[in-house]
Amino acid sequence: MKKWISVLLAAAMCAALAGCNSGASSSGSASGSSSDASSGTSEASTIDYSAGLDDKGYFEGVTALDYVTLPADYNAIPLSEADVAVDESYLDSYIDSIAQSFATDIEITDRAVEEGDSVNIDYTGSIDGVEFDGGSTGGSGTVVTAGGTGYIDDFLDQIIGHEPGETFDVNVTFPDPYENNPDLAGKDAVFVTTINHIVEQEIPEVTDEFVKENLYETDGWETVEQMRTELADAMRETNIYNGVWNYLMENCEISEIPEAVTTFQQESVLNEYRMYATSYGMELEDFISAMGMESTDAVLESAAATIESYAKQALITQAIAEKEAMDLTHEDVVSYFAEVESATEDTVTQYEEYFGAPYVMMNAVNYYVGTFLIDSAVVA
């Protein structure tokens, strides 16, 4: 699938259906991070994304149609043209975001710093004339926002009005208490600061030349008109997808959510925390505590509404797959990944090793169900 259309659809097709964690991309791809999957880090590989799933990508021991009564028109969901019409302002802003991704940084040295500017500075901090650890950029430069709040006291206010090349003192007082370094709490400090340059972004104009030069290889676009047309089509498809899901959530009758489905979604939430914890070399409980949460129970309680919503979606998805007898093969999975991210069979094998084949299969089921719902919707 084309890069920018894939990104667009990924933003809409919620990964919740495969578990409400960031381990899957929003398009339902098990490759939420392809680089993560291919790296096969020992920490991440200890997370069992496929726990609770069977080889068909279904919830173990769960027949969804025992719990879900689909509306009679699930395979021809009615939508109005107003439901799926493309918002031209959103299309424009999306094209602007594409141009933004090709922006280049320009170093400005001929004017004074203004509030809101991105500014490259160097500084060396001292207390009573003695430099302290962690108080210097070491001459490597760092980019800050003039007038922002990312530094102590009014440090970033004091750089406003100074010009590139100028060196001056910034006087601040560390807060008390100061958790980052209690030894500095409440003390006055002087930062000898140099403005290296102001950073401005130059965003290219979206012209036919720009499109052909920068987007032909990834998306096959040669003109602005072609880009707008294909993006508008993708946005319309996204609107249909959202519309059919709104309809299903309102019109499906769910007698109860099996414990296996809820447990899977809960573990998906915790898997996200596990992933971050391992990246910091921490135990899950310690990481959760560092994030200001009391326990895993507290995490799940805070996410309870989201978990329930995702569980319902996942159960409905499986019910439709059962109803339509979508018994996918490995070849179907490979075709899915080839379509959504031009992945090869070797890449799919990496995903299966990393996430487990059942989880990868579940993502494929979600995709094919979503495609079925979009294709069968009736827009009038």
N, C-alpha and C positions, 0 to 999 in steps of 0.2 A: 504494500500500500504506500501511496505517496506520503512523504514525511509530514508535511504540514496538514494534510487532511487527516492523517493518522493521529497527530497531536490533537486536532480539533475533536475528532470522534472520541479519543481517549478521555477528554475532559468531560464527556457526557455519559459514556457507557460505564457506569459505576462499577468499580472493582469489588464492590460489596457482595456481588453475587458469588464471588469466589472466596469471600472472606473479607471482613472489613479491616484489612491491614494493608500496609504499603508494600507488601511482598509481591503484589501483582499490579500490573499496569492497569490503568482505568479502562482500557479497552477490553479487559478481561484476560489479558495476556499473563501467563505465568512468569513472564520475564520482567516483572516490575522493574528490575534493574538487570539488564542483560549482562552487564559487567560483573555484577554480584554472582550471577549464576555461573558464568564462565570461570570466575576466580576460584570457586569452590573452597572458600575459606573454612577452616575447621570449625570456627566458632559458629558461623551461620548454618553450617551443615548439621549442627546438633538440633536445629529447630525442625520439627516434623510437621511440615505444612500439610501433608496428606493424611494425618491422623484423623480418623473418623469417616474416611471416604473409601468407597470400593473401586474396583477396576473400571467401572463405567463412569466414574466421576460423580456418583450419587452418594448420598449419605448412607452409611452402613446400616442395614436393617430397617431402612425407611422406604416405604412406598408412598410417595408424595400424594398420589391421588386418593389415598385413604383419608387424607386430612384436608385436601383442597378441592373445592368444587369450582371448576372453571366456568366462566360465563359462556353461554351458548355461542356467542360470537367472538370467542377468543381468537379464532383463526380468520376473522374479518372485522377487526376492531374499527368502529366508525370514528373518524376525526374530521373536524371542519377545516376548511382552508385557512381560517384564521389561526387555528392551532399550530399549523406547520409553516406559516409564512415566515420568510427570512427578514429579520430586522436589518435594514440597510446600515444603520449606524453601528450595529455590532459587527457586520461584515467589514465596514471601514476600519473599525478599531482593531479587528483581528489582522487586517492587512498592515495596519500601522505597527502592530506588534512584530510582524514578520520583518518589516524594515528595521525596527528597533534592534532585532537580533543581529543585524549586520552593521550596527553603529560602530564607529571608531572613536577612540579617545583623542582629544586634541588638548595639547598643553598650552594654557593661556598664561602669559607673563606680563601683559601690558595694561593691567587694571588691578584695582584693589579688590580684596575679598568681600563678597556680599553675603548676606544671610541666605542660607540654603545652598550655597556653592559646595561642590565637592572639591576638596583642597588636599594636595599632597604636602605633608609637613614632616619635619624632623624635630625632635625635642630631646632634651636631657634634663631630668628632674633632680632636685637636691633639696635637702632640709638642713638648715643652718650651715649651708655651704658644702655639705657632704652628699655626694650622689648616692642614691639608694637603688637596690636591685629592682629590676622591672620598671624603672622610671625613664627608660631611654629607648629610642628607636634604633640606636646603633648606626645611624646614618643610612639605614635601608629605606627610609621613607614610609609613611602610612597615609592612607586616604581617609579623611574625616569630613563630616558635614558641618559647615560653619553655622553656628547657632543651634546645633543639635544638642542632644542630651546624653550622648554616649560616653562622655568623660565626666570626671568629678567636677563638682562646683560649676562655675561658669567658664571653664576652660575654653570651650568652643565658641562662646560669645566673644572672648577677648581676641580671637584671631581676625574678627571682622574689621575691615578698614585697613588692614596691613596689605602690603604688596609683595609679590614674588621677589625673592632675593633678600627680603628684609628679615633681620634677626632681632628678637625682642624677648622680654620676660613676660611670662604668664604667671600670675600669682593666684594660688588657690589654697583652700583649706580642705583637708580630707575629712569626710564625714566621720562621725563617732556614734555608734560603732562602725567599723569598716571591715567587713568579713573577709575581703580579699587579702588583706594584710593588717591584722590587728595592731601591729607595731606602728603603723602610720596613722591610726585613728586620731582625729582631732588635731593633727599637726599642720602647720603652715608649710607650703612648699613653693618653690620657684622652678618653673620649667623654661629653660632657655630654648626658644622655639624659632624655627626658620620656615618661612613659606617657600616651598620649592616651586610649585606652580598650581594654578587652578585647572581642574579637569572638566572639560566640557565634551559632550558627546555630539558627534556629527552624524546625523541620521540620513541615509541616502534617500533620494526621491524615488518613488516607485514608478518607474517607466518601463516601456517594453525592453529597453536595453538592460536595465537592472534585472528584470525578471529572467530574461534569457541567460544572462551571465551568471546569476546566482541560484536560480531555482530550476533550471532545465534538468540538471543532473539528478537532483533529488525528487523532483515532481513532474518533470516533463513539460513544464510551462515555458512558452516562448513570448507570450504577450500578457499585458495586464488584463485584457478582456477574458482570455482563457483562464487565468488564475481566478478572477472574480466569479466566473461561471461555475467552475468546479468547486470552489469553496462554498458558493451559495447552495449548490446541490448537496454538499456534505452537511451544511447547516440545516437544510430542509430535512435530510435524513435523520439528523440528530433530534430535530423537533418531533419527527414522527416517533422516534424511539422513546423520547420522554413522554410523549402523549399516550402511547400504548401502555407504558408502565404506570402512568397515573390512572389510566382506565382500569388496568388489572388490579391495582392496589385497592381501588374503590369497589370493584365489582366481583372479585373472587371471595368466596366464602371459605374461611379457614377455621376448622373446628378447634384445633389446637396446634401449637408448634411443638413437635417432638423434641425431647431433651437433647437428642443427638445433634439436631440442627442448631439449637441454642448454644450447646457446648462448643461446637465447631466455630461459631462466630465469636464466642468469648475467647477461645484460644487464638483466634486470628488477631484480636485486639492485643492480647498479651504477647503474641509473636512479634508484633511491631516493637514493643518495649524490649523483648529479648534481643532483637536484632541490634537495637541501639546499645543495650547494656553490654553485649559482647564486643561491640566496636570500641567501647571504652574500657574493656577489660574488667567489667563489673558483674556482680551477681544481679539477677533480676530485682530482688527485693531491695538491694542497696541503690540500684538505679532509680527505682520507683520512689524511694525515700528522697533521693537527691532532687527529684522532680517535684517534690512537695506533696506527694501522695502518701497516705498512711500504709496502704497495703494493696495487694492485687485485688482484694475484694472492693476496695475503694475505687480503684481504676474501673472495674467492671460496673460498679454502681453508677459512676459518672457517665458511662457509655451505654447504659441500659436501654435508653430509647433508640439509639442508633443500632444497637445489637438486635433489638426486636424487629426494627424495620428491615434490616439486612436479612434477618432470618426468614421473614415473610417473603421477601423477594427471591431468596434462594430456594425456598420450598415451592413457590409458584413456578420458578424456572424448571425445576426438576419435574413438576407435575406436567408441564407442557412437553418436556422431552419424553416423558413416559407416554403421554397421550399420542404423540406423533411418532412413537417408536424410534426415537433417535438413538440407535445403538451404533455409536461411532467406532470407527476403526483407527488404528495407528495412522493410516494413510490420511484419514480425515483430519487428524490432529496436525500432521505435517502440512497439509493443504491450508489449514487455518493459519498457522504461523507464517507460511509463505505469503499469504494474502495480507495479513495485518502488519508484518514487519520484515517481509522478504527473507525470513529465516530459512536456513537449510535443515535437512534432516539431522545433520550432526549437531546443529544448534539445539534442536528439539531434544536430542539425546542428553545434551548438557542440562537443559531445563529439567528433564525427568530425573537426572541424577541429583540435582540440587533441591528441587521442590517435591520430588516423588511423582511417579506416573499418574496416580489418581488425581492429584491437584492440577496437573497439566491438563488431564482429560476434562476435569470440571470446567476449566477455563474455555476449552474448546466447546463444550456443551453450551456454556453461556453465550458464546459467540453465535453458534448456529441457531439457538433459540431466538436470540436478538435479531438475527438476520431474517428468520422466519416471520417474526412479528412485524418487522418493518415491511417486508415484501407483501405480507397478506393484509396489511391495514388498508382500509377503504377511506380515502380522502375525498370529501365532497363539499 
